[in-house]
Amino acid sequence: MDAGDGLFENYYLVKGKEPSSKLKAKTVLESTVKMGNYIYNVGQSDFAAGIEFLREMEETAGTHFISSNLVNAGTNELTFN
C-alpha cells in the first residue's frame, strides 16, 4: 500500500512540462505495481493531471486506488473505494 502524493511533485502541473510529468507518474505507478498486489491511497498532489488521468492510470496500470474522504459532488459516493 502506498500513502499517496507520489505521482506528481506538486498539486499542479508546471506549464510546458505536462507530458513529461504524466509520463513520470505513469512510470512510477507501473513500476510499483510490478512489486505485487498494489493499493494506492490517493493524495492531493495526485490530482495534478485531473481525475480522468487518475481513472485511466488505475485501469491501465492494474492497480486499485482508495480514499476514505473523497466523495463525488452531487452523489456523495466515494470517489475511490
N, CA, C and O of each residue as an XYZ file, in Angstrom:
324
protein
N       0.848     -1.172      0.000
C       0.000      0.000      0.000
C       0.895      1.237      0.000
O       1.935      1.275      0.658
N       0.473      2.227     -0.739
C       1.195      3.491     -0.818
C       0.349      4.585     -0.186
O      -0.872      4.595     -0.348
N       0.979      5.503      0.529
C       0.260      6.562      1.247
C      -0.163      7.718      0.353
O      -0.876      8.608      0.817
N       0.242      7.739     -0.897
C      -0.203      8.781     -1.821
C       0.777      9.918     -1.982
O       1.824      9.961     -1.335
N       0.417     10.842     -2.863
C       1.235     12.009     -3.203
C       2.584     11.629     -3.804
O       3.562     12.361     -3.651
N       2.639     10.496     -4.479
C       3.896     10.071     -5.078
C       3.949     10.179     -6.589
O       4.986      9.909     -7.195
N       2.842     10.571     -7.202
C       2.810     10.599     -8.662
C       3.321     11.910     -9.244
O       3.948     11.915    -10.303
N       3.064     13.005     -8.571
C       3.475     14.326     -9.061
C       4.191     15.086     -7.949
O       3.968     14.823     -6.767
N       5.051     16.029     -8.332
C       5.811     16.807     -7.357
C       4.955     17.836     -6.639
O       5.232     18.177     -5.489
N       3.920     18.334     -7.299
C       3.051     19.365     -6.739
C       1.599     19.021     -7.021
O       1.311     18.038     -7.704
N       0.696     19.817     -6.504
C      -0.721     19.613     -6.758
C      -1.147     20.243     -8.081
O      -2.333     20.236     -8.413
N      -0.203     20.784     -8.834
C      -0.465     21.387    -10.137
C       0.622     20.932    -11.106
O       1.702     20.518    -10.684
N       0.334     21.008    -12.401
C       1.329     20.689    -13.416
C       2.006     21.970    -13.875
O       1.343     22.982    -14.106
N       3.315     21.926    -14.004
C       4.079     23.085    -14.472
C       3.860     23.239    -15.973
O       4.008     22.282    -16.732
N       3.507     24.447    -16.390
C       3.233     24.717    -17.800
C       4.439     24.335    -18.650
O       5.574     24.714    -18.359
N       4.170     23.585    -19.693
C       5.226     23.132    -20.587
C       5.810     21.785    -20.212
O       6.519     21.173    -21.011
N       5.522     21.311    -18.999
C       6.062     20.026    -18.550
C       4.966     18.980    -18.328
O       5.213     17.937    -17.723
N       3.762     19.261    -18.817
C       2.647     18.342    -18.596
C       2.925     16.929    -19.120
O       2.733     15.962    -18.383
N       3.375     16.784    -20.383
C       3.614     15.431    -20.893
C       4.670     14.657    -20.105
O       4.489     13.473    -19.823
N       5.767     15.320    -19.752
C       6.823     14.615    -19.014
C       6.380     14.292    -17.591
O       6.766     13.258    -17.046
N       5.580     15.156    -16.986
C       5.064     14.887    -15.639
C       4.123     13.692    -15.650
O       4.165     12.855    -14.748
N       3.275     13.611    -16.671
C       2.357     12.473    -16.786
C       3.115     11.180    -17.052
O       2.770     10.133    -16.504
N       4.147     11.245    -17.891
C       4.959     10.061    -18.171
C       5.654      9.579    -16.905
O       5.705      8.377    -16.644
N       6.184     10.501    -16.123
C       6.834     10.134    -14.863
C       5.835      9.469    -13.927
O       6.146      8.444    -13.320
N       4.637     10.039    -13.802
C       3.610      9.465    -12.927
C       3.248      8.057    -13.377
O       3.120      7.148    -12.556
N       3.085      7.881    -14.676
C       2.746      6.564    -15.221
C       3.858      5.566    -14.934
O       3.587      4.430    -14.544
N       5.096      5.977    -15.122
C       6.245      5.105    -14.882
C       6.352      4.722    -13.413
O       6.601      3.560    -13.093
N       6.166      5.685    -12.519
C       6.212      5.412    -11.075
C       5.146      4.394    -10.699
O       5.434      3.419    -10.005
N       3.927      4.615    -11.151
C       2.830      3.719    -10.792
C       3.034      2.328    -11.379
O       2.867      1.335    -10.670
N       3.386      2.233    -12.642
C       3.601      0.926    -13.264
C       4.745      0.173    -12.599
O       4.671     -1.046    -12.445
N       5.793      0.871    -12.206
C       6.933      0.222    -11.549
C       6.559     -0.325    -10.183
O       6.966     -1.430     -9.824
N       5.793      0.432     -9.424
C       5.415     -0.039     -8.091
C       4.391     -1.164     -8.166
O       4.377     -2.039     -7.300
N       3.543     -1.158     -9.176
C       2.568     -2.244     -9.345
C       3.286     -3.564     -9.592
O       2.809     -4.617     -9.169
N       4.426     -3.518    -10.271
C       5.191     -4.732    -10.556
C       5.692     -5.415     -9.287
O       6.081     -6.582     -9.323
N       5.684     -4.694     -8.166
C       6.135     -5.276     -6.900
C       5.124     -6.252     -6.317
O       5.460     -7.014     -5.410
N       3.901     -6.245     -6.816
C       2.895     -7.171     -6.305
C       1.538     -6.517     -6.186
O       1.272     -5.488     -6.807
N       0.680     -7.123     -5.382
C      -0.670     -6.608     -5.174
C      -0.561     -5.207     -4.602
O      -0.070     -5.024     -3.488
N      -1.013     -4.227     -5.350
C      -0.720     -2.837     -5.015
C      -1.983     -2.017     -4.856
O      -2.846     -2.017     -5.734
N      -2.093     -1.321     -3.743
C      -3.205     -0.419     -3.460
C      -2.611      0.965     -3.226
O      -1.623      1.113     -2.506
N      -3.213      1.963     -3.832
C      -2.677      3.320     -3.770
C      -3.697      4.253     -3.138
O      -4.794      4.423     -3.671
N      -3.351      4.857     -2.011
C      -4.202      5.848     -1.359
C      -3.953      7.196     -2.026
O      -2.847      7.731     -1.959
N      -4.966      7.735     -2.660
C      -4.826      8.960     -3.444
C      -4.603     10.167     -2.539
O      -5.341     10.377     -1.577
N      -3.574     10.961     -2.857
C      -3.277     12.182     -2.114
C      -3.541     13.420     -2.956
O      -3.843     13.312     -4.145
N      -3.431     14.577     -2.354
C      -3.749     15.847     -3.011
C      -2.970     16.057     -4.306
O      -3.561     16.405     -5.328
N      -1.669     15.855     -4.281
C      -0.876     16.141     -5.479
C      -1.124     15.136     -6.600
O      -0.782     15.400     -7.753
N      -1.711     13.996     -6.276
C      -2.010     13.002     -7.304
C      -3.081     13.476     -8.281
O      -3.230     12.905     -9.362
N      -3.820     14.508     -7.911
C      -4.862     15.057     -8.775
C      -4.337     16.127     -9.733
O      -5.129     16.766    -10.425
N      -3.029     16.333     -9.788
C      -2.454     17.401    -10.613
C      -2.883     17.306    -12.077
O      -3.096     18.333    -12.721
N      -3.010     16.110    -12.603
C      -3.399     15.939    -14.011
C      -4.892     15.685    -14.175
O      -5.363     15.448    -15.287
N      -5.630     15.733    -13.087
C      -7.078     15.566    -13.154
C      -7.547     14.161    -12.821
O      -6.786     13.196    -12.900
N      -8.806     14.068    -12.451
C      -9.369     12.778    -12.051
C      -9.461     11.807    -13.225
O      -9.347     10.596    -13.032
N      -9.665     12.320    -14.439
C      -9.736     11.445    -15.605
C      -8.411     10.715    -15.807
O      -8.389      9.528    -16.135
N      -7.304     11.439    -15.607
C      -5.982     10.823    -15.721
C      -5.810      9.739    -14.662
O      -5.291      8.663    -14.959
N      -6.240     10.009    -13.432
C      -6.138      9.006    -12.370
C      -6.947      7.761    -12.700
O      -6.460      6.644    -12.525
N      -8.158      7.935    -13.166
C      -9.007      6.784    -13.517
C      -8.373      5.966    -14.647
O      -8.412      4.736    -14.625
N      -7.794      6.652    -15.627
C      -7.109      5.958    -16.720
C      -5.918      5.170    -16.183
O      -5.699      4.021    -16.568
N      -5.156      5.792    -15.296
C      -3.994      5.121    -14.714
C      -4.411      3.907    -13.890
O      -3.761      2.863    -13.946
N      -5.477      4.040    -13.137
C      -5.965      2.920    -12.325
C      -6.293      1.728    -13.220
O      -5.967      0.586    -12.898
N      -6.933      2.007    -14.330
C      -7.338      0.938    -15.240
C      -6.155      0.332    -15.982
O      -6.030     -0.891    -16.047
N      -5.289      1.166    -16.540
C      -4.200      0.654    -17.369
C      -3.052      0.061    -16.564
O      -2.386     -0.861    -17.036
N      -2.808      0.565    -15.369
C      -1.685      0.066    -14.566
C      -2.046     -1.191    -13.789
O      -1.161     -1.901    -13.311
N      -3.340     -1.473    -13.661
C      -3.751     -2.665    -12.933
C      -3.623     -2.515    -11.431
O      -3.299     -3.475    -10.731
N      -3.873     -1.330    -10.941
C      -3.817     -1.083     -9.508
C      -5.199     -0.695     -9.010
O      -6.150     -0.600     -9.786
N      -5.297     -0.475     -7.722
C      -6.567     -0.085     -7.114
C      -6.329      1.161     -6.275
O      -5.511      1.147     -5.355
N      -7.042      2.235     -6.589
C      -6.947      3.471     -5.816
C      -8.017      3.465     -4.734
O      -9.131      2.989     -4.950
N      -7.667      4.002     -3.567
C      -8.623      4.125     -2.471
C      -8.541      5.525     -1.872
O      -7.542      6.226     -2.035
N      -9.582      5.911     -1.194
C      -9.606      7.126     -0.393
C     -10.859      7.083      0.454
O     -11.945      6.783     -0.044
N     -10.714      7.377      1.713
C     -11.865      7.306      2.618
C     -12.555      8.650      2.806
O     -13.586      8.723      3.475
N     -12.004      9.715      2.229
C     -12.590     11.035      2.478
C     -12.867     11.855      1.219
O     -13.146     13.050      1.322
N     -12.797     11.253      0.050
C     -13.103     11.956     -1.192
C     -14.420     11.437     -1.746
O     -14.577     10.239     -1.980
N     -15.371     12.353     -1.955
C     -16.676     11.951     -2.476
C     -16.982     12.714     -3.761
O     -16.490     13.821     -3.975
N     -17.798     12.104     -4.605
C     -18.242     12.744     -5.842
C     -19.283     13.800     -5.517
O     -20.214     13.548     -4.752
N     -19.126     14.977     -6.096
C     -20.093     16.056     -5.886
C     -21.451     15.626     -6.427
O     -21.552     15.083     -7.528
N     -22.471     15.870     -5.656
C     -23.826     15.556     -6.080
C     -24.328     14.195     -5.646
O     -25.513     14.035     -5.358
N     -23.427     13.197     -5.595
C     -23.864     11.848     -5.223
C     -23.419     11.457     -3.821
O     -24.004     10.565     -3.207
N     -22.389     12.120     -3.316
C     -21.782     11.789     -2.025
C     -21.253     10.362     -1.961
O     -21.052      9.823     -0.873
N     -21.026      9.747     -3.118
C     -20.421      8.422     -3.163
C     -18.905      8.583     -3.153
O     -18.374      9.563     -3.675
N     -18.214      7.616     -2.557
C     -16.760      7.663     -2.532
C     -16.208      7.698     -3.951
O     -16.659      6.957     -4.825
N     -15.240      8.557     -4.166
C     -14.605      8.658     -5.472
C     -13.821      7.393     -5.784
O     -13.862      6.891     -6.907
N     -13.120      6.887     -4.806
C     -12.364      5.636     -4.925
C     -12.716      4.786     -3.716
O     -12.746      5.279     -2.588
N     -12.982      3.506     -3.954
C     -13.243      2.614     -2.806
C     -12.730      1.233     -3.056
O     -12.865      0.359     -2.200
